[in-house]
């Protein structure tokens, strides 16, 4: 009779509930995209302020882009804060 092999990593069966994310990758992406989205927010806001009322991209459209980039900036900042906090406690 052949002996059963034990797996290198035991699976608990609750992986979706207890899944771990790659903190290094999330940290890198947050550090890269936080200033990018902040600059895009400022750029679209300045462009919207200087846009003519009858220009090709209307000032309303540029404001929507500025708000969208602002939301992405807030999400990247929140993710960076969570990753830094988790790295301090877990690593």
C-alpha positions as CSV (number, residue, x, y, z in Angstrom):
1,X,0.0,0.0,0.0
2,X,1.3,3.4,-0.9
3,X,1.8,6.0,1.8
4,X,-0.2,9.2,1.5
5,X,1.8,12.4,0.9
6,X,1.1,15.3,3.1
7,X,0.7,18.7,1.4
8,X,3.3,21.4,2.0
9,X,0.6,23.8,3.0
10,X,-2.5,22.6,4.8
11,X,-5.7,24.2,3.4
12,X,-8.3,25.0,6.0
13,X,-11.2,25.2,3.6
14,X,-12.0,28.8,4.4
15,X,-9.6,30.4,1.9
16,X,-12.1,33.0,0.5
17,X,-12.9,34.2,4.0
18,X,-9.3,34.2,5.2
19,X,-7.5,35.0,2.0
20,X,-4.3,37.1,2.3
21,X,-3.3,39.8,-0.1
22,X,0.1,40.7,-1.3
23,X,0.9,43.7,0.9
24,X,4.1,44.6,-0.9
25,X,2.3,44.9,-4.3
26,X,-0.5,46.9,-2.7
27,X,2.0,49.2,-1.1
28,X,3.9,49.7,-4.4
29,X,0.7,50.4,-6.3
30,X,-0.6,52.9,-3.7
31,X,2.8,54.7,-3.5
32,X,2.9,55.0,-7.3
33,X,-0.7,56.0,-8.0
34,X,-1.4,58.3,-5.0
35,X,0.7,61.1,-6.4
36,X,-0.4,60.4,-10.0
37,X,-4.1,60.7,-9.0
38,X,-3.4,63.8,-6.9
39,X,-1.7,65.5,-9.9
40,X,-4.5,64.5,-12.2
41,X,-7.0,66.0,-9.7
42,X,-5.1,69.2,-9.6
43,X,-4.6,69.3,-13.3
44,X,-8.2,68.7,-14.2
45,X,-9.3,71.3,-11.6
46,X,-7.0,74.0,-13.0
47,X,-8.1,73.1,-16.5
48,X,-11.7,73.3,-15.5
49,X,-11.1,76.7,-13.9
50,X,-9.4,78.0,-17.1
51,X,-11.7,76.4,-19.6
52,X,-13.8,78.6,-21.8
53,X,-17.6,78.1,-21.5
54,X,-17.9,77.0,-25.1
55,X,-14.7,74.9,-25.3
56,X,-14.4,71.4,-26.6
57,X,-14.3,69.7,-23.2
58,X,-16.8,71.6,-21.1
59,X,-15.9,72.8,-17.7
60,X,-18.5,70.4,-16.2
61,X,-16.9,67.4,-17.8
62,X,-13.5,68.5,-16.5
63,X,-15.0,68.9,-13.0
64,X,-16.4,65.4,-13.2
65,X,-12.9,64.1,-14.1
66,X,-11.4,66.1,-11.3
67,X,-13.9,64.7,-8.8
68,X,-13.3,61.1,-10.1
69,X,-9.5,61.5,-9.7
70,X,-10.1,63.0,-6.3
71,X,-12.1,59.9,-5.3
72,X,-9.3,57.6,-6.6
73,X,-6.8,59.7,-4.7
74,X,-8.8,59.1,-1.5
75,X,-9.0,55.4,-2.2
76,X,-5.3,55.1,-2.8
77,X,-4.5,57.0,0.4
78,X,-6.9,54.9,2.4
79,X,-5.4,51.7,0.9
80,X,-1.9,53.0,1.7
81,X,-2.9,53.7,5.3
82,X,-4.4,50.2,5.7
83,X,-1.4,48.5,4.2
84,X,1.1,50.4,6.4
85,X,-1.0,49.6,9.5
86,X,-1.2,45.9,8.5
87,X,2.5,45.6,7.7
88,X,3.4,47.1,11.2
89,X,1.2,44.6,13.0
90,X,1.7,41.4,10.9
91,X,5.3,41.6,9.6
